[in-house]
């Protein structure tokens, strides 16, 4: 068995499938099925596509309820669990803040516009009954970006496993789901990027199964007057988090690891206690560059 790396693009990111297969043709076919599943999820839940279920829900805000299929209902239920476990910090309706935070322009939002956005946030006000969901206020929006890529990584890995893949992993721009070890039996060494130096690693974590995801302040951000403003925003005041540079979590599923790492970022100073309470392995870097970690090899 030979190990193949097969790159593809999805969700505005560079992605790859790494797997062991008898030949390139077999590996390409397997990776193609996995990437097709990622693209299916992107098309279904992208806020940028008018025909996605998310866009249909948002377009009906303040007007009507929208019927959802079982997959979407399950994701909405998971969003509700994240909301409750985070004391409201992980809010699927807070994506509306992107209207006023443009990290390409590098400027602070207008206070009045920010206040208008905050008035449109509130997962607790979203109405869910049977197979329907309704946003009660015009201008409200849902955004699955908080866990869409992690969910896609898990689904792609499931597709590979169903086709008999035992060794390899799916990497969606750093959200990684590992099916099994290297065919030689050794773990995959997953590098953790230094949040302040793109070409430097702060650690390398051996993983044989499970998922590793990182939330950080270094992918979408700008700096103004010596202050870094990142894309992870507190739904209570609409302001970027500042305590952690990055939080990496190792968990059985990517969607779980991603939820935990994001909530830890949102909890800021209380994030470390939250990580300890969750019980998963983690590596967290604060704004002074100090590393806190509890890593149990998986």
MONOR-V334959 format. One record per backbone hydrogen bond with DSSP energy under -0.5 kcal/mol. CO is the residue of the C=O (numbers start at 1). NH is the residue of the N-H. E is the energy in kcal/mol with one decimal. If there is no record, write none. Layout:
# MONOR-V334959
CO	NH	E
CO	NH	E
This chain:
# MONOR-V334959
2	21	-2.4
4	6	-0.5
4	19	-2.1
5	7	-0.6
6	17	-2.1
8	15	-3.0
10	13	-1.7
13	10	-2.0
13	15	-0.5
14	173	-0.9
15	8	-2.2
16	171	-2.9
17	6	-2.8
17	19	-0.5
18	169	-2.7
19	4	-3.1
21	2	-2.3
23	27	-2.2
24	28	-2.8
25	29	-2.0
26	30	-2.3
27	31	-2.8
28	32	-2.2
29	33	-1.6
30	34	-1.7
31	35	-2.8
32	36	-2.0
33	37	-1.4
34	38	-1.7
35	39	-2.4
36	40	-2.0
37	41	-2.1
38	42	-2.3
39	43	-2.6
40	44	-2.2
41	45	-2.2
42	46	-1.6
44	53	-2.0
44	54	-0.7
46	49	-0.9
48	50	-0.5
49	52	-1.6
52	56	-2.0
53	57	-2.2
54	58	-2.5
55	59	-2.5
56	60	-1.2
58	61	-1.5
60	63	-2.5
60	64	-2.1
66	133	-1.9
69	73	-2.4
70	74	-2.3
71	75	-1.8
72	76	-2.5
73	77	-2.1
74	78	-2.0
75	79	-2.4
76	80	-1.8
77	81	-1.9
78	82	-2.4
79	83	-2.2
80	84	-2.2
81	85	-2.6
82	86	-1.4
83	88	-3.1
84	87	-1.2
86	89	-1.1
89	91	-1.1
90	92	-0.5
91	94	-2.2
92	143	-1.8
93	96	-0.9
94	97	-2.1
95	98	-2.0
96	99	-2.0
97	100	-1.6
97	101	-1.7
100	102	-0.8
101	103	-0.6
102	105	-0.7
102	106	-1.2
102	107	-0.6
110	114	-2.6
111	115	-2.2
112	116	-1.9
113	117	-1.9
114	118	-2.4
115	119	-1.6
117	120	-1.7
118	121	-1.2
122	125	-1.7
123	126	-1.4
126	128	-0.6
127	134	-2.6
129	132	-2.2
131	68	-3.1
132	129	-2.0
133	66	-2.7
134	127	-2.6
134	136	-0.7
135	62	-3.6
137	140	-2.1
143	146	-0.6
144	147	-1.6
144	148	-2.0
147	151	-2.5
148	152	-2.2
149	153	-2.1
150	154	-2.0
151	155	-2.5
152	156	-2.7
153	157	-2.0
154	158	-2.2
155	159	-2.2
156	160	-2.0
157	161	-2.6
158	162	-2.4
159	163	-0.9
160	163	-0.7
160	165	-2.3
161	164	-1.9
167	20	-1.8
168	179	-2.4
168	180	-1.3
169	18	-2.8
170	172	-0.5
170	177	-2.3
171	16	-2.3
171	173	-0.9
172	175	-1.5
174	176	-0.8
175	172	-2.6
176	212	-2.3
177	170	-2.5
178	210	-1.5
180	168	-1.5
182	185	-3.2
186	182	-2.5
188	190	-0.8
188	207	-2.7
189	191	-0.6
190	205	-3.0
191	193	-0.6
192	202	-2.9
192	203	-1.0
194	197	-0.8
197	194	-0.6
197	200	-2.1
200	194	-3.2
203	192	-3.0
204	206	-0.5
205	190	-2.8
206	298	-0.9
207	188	-2.6
210	178	-3.6
211	251	-2.3
212	176	-2.6
213	249	-2.5
215	247	-2.9
220	231	-1.5
222	229	-3.0
224	227	-1.8
227	224	-2.5
228	230	-0.5
229	222	-1.8
231	233	-0.8
232	241	-2.4
233	235	-0.5
234	237	-0.6
234	238	-2.7
239	234	-2.9
243	287	-1.6
245	217	-2.6
246	285	-2.7
247	215	-2.6
248	283	-2.2
249	213	-2.0
249	251	-0.5
250	281	-0.9
251	211	-3.1
253	257	-2.5
254	258	-3.0
255	259	-1.4
256	260	-2.3
257	261	-2.6
258	262	-2.2
259	263	-2.3
260	264	-2.3
261	265	-1.8
262	266	-2.4
263	267	-2.3
264	268	-0.7
265	268	-0.9
267	270	-2.0
268	271	-2.5
269	272	-0.6
270	274	-1.8
271	275	-2.5
272	276	-2.3
273	277	-2.2
274	278	-2.0
275	279	-1.4
275	280	-0.5
281	250	-2.4
282	294	-2.5
283	248	-2.7
284	292	-3.3
285	245	-3.3
285	246	-1.5
286	289	-2.1
290	286	-2.3
292	284	-3.6
294	282	-2.1
294	296	-0.6
295	297	-0.5
